[in-house]
Amino acid sequence: MAGPSDKELMVRARADDAGAFCALAARHHGWIERFLYHMTWDREQAEDGAQEVLVRVWLARERYQPIASFSTFAFTVARNWWRNLRARRTFRPRVVALEDQVGPKARALLRELTALDDVPERELLRTYARFRIRRAIDALPEAQRVVFVLAHFEDLPHAQIAALLGIPEATVKSRMHHAYRKLREALIEEE
């Protein structure tokens, strides 16, 4: 037996059943934290954010309508938490390209490092590649970034993303297409 559905648990939570809400939180905490991590790239912030999102869901439980899926309700709260976090950030350290740090010989240095068998240098290159990809994802417009994160990091199918965001599946496909194009352009431009 699979147990009560998310909707059933949330209806019980709406009636102040903390146990039902704890069961919901246990089911959904992981994907909320992963989503927030891929939006912030900060593990601690994602952990704190997931906790805060679940507290906000608990506090807003009376507004939940069983016609909407719980995951859509929780996702909306998580996305709003991220938007608020982004709006509160007044200082953001400037991202400095490797060329600006090392100088005009950065490309030659990178080629030299890739030829070496030394592990630390290879790890440096892998870290730099991850940094470039994260920076390109961060530069995507919000609508494309959210769809990209849900599809690429959460492995959600387009239909499920459409249901979660309340948009047509064709819009999800269009946003993914534009996101991939912008990511490709950003990564090629930097080469």
N, C-alpha and C positions, 0 to 999 in steps of 0.2 A: 504494500500500500504506500502510495507516494506522500500521503499527508495532505494537509490543507493547502489550497492554492494561495498565491500571493494576495489575490483580492480578498479571499476569506480571512487571511491573517490581518490584512490592513483594516478590514471592517471591524474585526475584533479589537485591533489596536486603537481604532477611532473611539471605541467604547472603553478606553483606558486599560486594556489588557496588555500589560508590559511584557508578559511572556510571549504573546503572539508577535509583538514588535521585535523582541530579541531574536526570535526565529527568522523573521524577515531580514533583520540586520545581518545575521550570520550568513544568510543566502546571498546577500547583495554587496556586502562590504568589499569583497575582493575585486569585483569589476569596477566599483566606484573608485577605489584606490588606484587601480591600474589606469583608468581613464584620466584621473587627476594627475597622475605621474606623467603621462604622455602629453598633458597640456602644460605642466609646469617644469618638468625635467628635474624635480626635486623630491627625492624619496620621503624625507621628513615632512615636507609640506603636503605631499599627497596623503601620507598617513594621518596627519592632523586634519587635513581637509575632509577625508572620508569620515572621520569621527564627527566633525562639525556638520557635515551634510546629513548624517543619520540623526543627529540631535535636531537639526532643523526640520527634518521629515517628521520626527516625533512631535515637535512643537506645532507643526502644520497639519497634523493628522486629521483634524476635524474638517479641513478643506478637501480631503481626498474624496473623490467620487468614484464608486466602483465601476463606472463605465470606462474609465481609463485604466491602463495596466499600471501596476505598481512600478515597474521598471521605467516607464515613461515619466511618472511622477518623480521618482528618485533622480532620474537623469536630468530633469528640468532643474531640480534643486542643485545638483552637482554643477551643472553648466552655469547657473546663476552665481554659485559660490566662486567659481573660477573667474567669471566676469568681474565680480566685485573685487577679487584679489588683484586682478590685472589693473583695475581702475585705481586701487589704493597705492599701487607701486608708483612712487614719485621719483625714486632714484633707481636707475637701471645701469649697471656698469656697462661701459662701452665695449662692444665686442671688437677685439683687435685681431686682424688677420695675421697669419703666420709671417707673411711677407713684411708686414709692418713691424713685427717683433724682431725678425731675424735680418731683414734687409733684402736687397734685390737678388741676393744669391740663394734665396729660400728654396726655389725649385731645384737648383743643383744640389743643395743639401738634402732635400727630400729624396732625390734620385740616388744619391750616395748612400743614404741611410737604408733605402730599400735593398741595396745590393749587399749589405752587411748581414751576417747571420746572428748578430747580437740581439737578444730578445728585448731589452728595454727600448731600443730604437724602433723595433717593429711595433711594439705596444704603443709607442708614441704616435706612430703613423695611424694605427687603428683608432686611437683616441681622437686624433685630429679628424679622421674621416667621420667618426660619429658626431663630433662637434659640428662639422660642416652640414651634415644631414639634419641635425637638430635645429641649427640656425635656419636652414631653409624651411623646415616645417613651421618654425615659429613665425616666419615671415608670411605664411599663407593667410589670406583673409579668414576671419573666424568661421564662416559657414563652410568653407573648403577644409579648414583645419579639423573641425569637429568630425566631419564625414570621413576624412582621411584617417584620423585616429581610430574611430570606431571600426572602420573597415580593415585597416592594416594591423593595428595593435590588438584589437579585440576580436578580430576575425568574424565580424558580424556580416551576414549577407545583406545585399542592398535592400531587399524587402524589409528586413528587420530594422535596418537603419531608418528607412522611410517611416515605418510605424513608430519608432522611438521619437523621431523628430517631428512627426505629423506633417510630412511633405510627400509629394509623389515620388515613386521609385525613379522615374525619369530624371527628376531633379537631383537625386542622389548620384545617379550615373553621370550627369553633367558636371556636378561639383567634383566628383572624383577625376573626371577627365581633365578639368581645368587645374586641379591640384597637381596631378602628375605632370602636366605640361609645365606649370610654374616651377615645380621641384627640379625637373630635368633642366630647364633653362637656368635656374639658379646654380645648380651644381656644375653644369657645363661652363657657364660664364666664369666661375671661379677657377676652373682648370686653366 
